């Protein structure tokens, strides 16, 4: 028999079988045909040695996007770019790169502990999709990933392999995500893309202290199982304190960039009451840093609580006399107890892997209950500029590692108090020519004036620094304009 005749013969047999099946379904009861179909599928299952698992993009009654689907999508992104022959491309992070993924009905292979398996990407389109819809053209499109593997490897795949895929997919998502800076307007968060360039490499502070903070952050980020074992919420409190200009905000940005966390800048004065505060907390995500800057200036939460209570009672009494009800007064305030519950109460356990950071210029003003261990676990003092911090600033701003003026600057830094921000201002290039001598001499002049001010203030309590600041500004201007 010729090949053409053979294919024609096979085609006629298939067509006859399809005709017979169609006639059978038409003339025999639905229940009987349905039972035959079910038993035939069971027969195929006994013969077919593979198992298939489908992961749909949307699940649940509210049609929320499946976290498992997202994790699989991230996990397969690298394999798709190297194996798949048909790919889809989209703009990635910061609009600077392309992200490749599998096209419809494409398949890639994977291997785990010597076991081979296959992932396929597909989608279902309902019949209503064929009609043109001006409002929701893709509303009936349902995407999915299908995993196929041999049934002898069932326990391995359903256990360790799928756990591996989900863990790796989530890690890739965190690594590639575009991090955000949130701020609150009342009880609602809004955000912008977080693009602060600060890193621990550029942060001007003592290297040993910096290394200690980095080690603490690494330990915290890997301690999920430890916190679960000891029965504590996976969070850690940091208190950053020191004079203005010592780098507290820069430290927070460096922490966020180091860990890859989102930032939530909480403005307490914009929060109506404790209920709104809890709502804001619930809406924060894991892997985030919640920041309350200048906590000593945020509402009336610092100082001696007894004195504050008396002041509040006097204020309530005055407002009652003006016709305002006490209930209305109290409902418009965030209380100290509400903030403490936010930090380490029951509501603080909503979510995990979060840092809570307070900053203050005046640590002595804070209520001890607010900053005790267990709430603010680590207290970090960001003090005046030392010699090691100066050398890092000189390297960052002037691109120099050493200079003959460094010795004089080192001596003056031991005798004066000047913040890293003030040092950086003197090292900031003012023109196209980065003359290190010029900027270092400007810094030396400022340090000498600060030393003189300190000496005069010790001998004369009525001494003011206004005249010296004017002189420093004048001499600094003369240096940089030379």
RAVEN-V716763 format. One record per pair of residues at least 12 apart in sequence whose ideal C-beta (glycine too) atoms are under 6 Angstrom apart, sorted by the first residue. I is the first residue (numbers start at 1). GAP is how many residues later the second one is. Records with the same first field share a line. If there is no record, write none. Layout:
I->GAP, GAP
This chain:
49->101, 102
50->98, 100
51->98, 100
52->94, 96
53->94
54->90, 92
55->13, 14, 17, 90
56->88
57->12, 86
71->95, 98, 99
72->73, 97
74->95, 98, 99
75->90, 93, 94
76->43
79->29
80->21, 22, 28
81->19
83->25
84->18, 22, 24
86->17, 20
87->13, 16
88->13, 15
93->85
102->19
104->19
105->17
106->15
107->13
112->49
115->38
117->32
118->30
119->26, 28
120->26
121->24
122->22
123->18, 20
124->18
125->16
126->14
128->12
174->86
178->15
179->15, 83
180->14, 82
181->13, 82
182->82
183->82
184->83, 86, 96
186->84
187->89, 92
194->69
196->57
198->52, 55, 56
199->55, 58
200->14, 54, 58
202->194
203->51
204->185, 188, 189, 216
205->184
206->182
207->181
220->16
221->38
233->115, 116
234->118, 119
235->119
236->119, 141
237->119, 138, 139, 140
238->119, 140
239->119, 132, 137, 140
240->119, 140
241->119, 122, 140
242->139, 140, 141
244->117
245->174, 176
246->136, 173
247->135, 173
248->111, 134
252->39, 105
256->33
261->26, 27, 28
262->26
263->26
264->20, 24, 26
265->26
266->24, 26
268->30, 31, 66
271->63
273->58
274->60, 64
277->57, 61, 65
278->69
281->61, 66
282->68
286->65, 66, 67
287->66
288->66
289->66, 68
290->66
291->66
292->66
293->66
295->63, 65
296->64, 66, 69
299->35
301->35
302->63, 64, 65
316->13
343->13, 32
344->31
384->33, 34, 35
385->33, 35, 38
387->23, 26
389->31
390->33
393->30, 31, 34
397->30
398->29, 38
400->36
403->33
405->35
408->36
412->35
415->36
416->31, 34, 35
418->32
426->16, 17, 20
427->12
430->50
438->41
441->38
442->34, 37
445->30
446->26
449->19, 23
453->12, 15
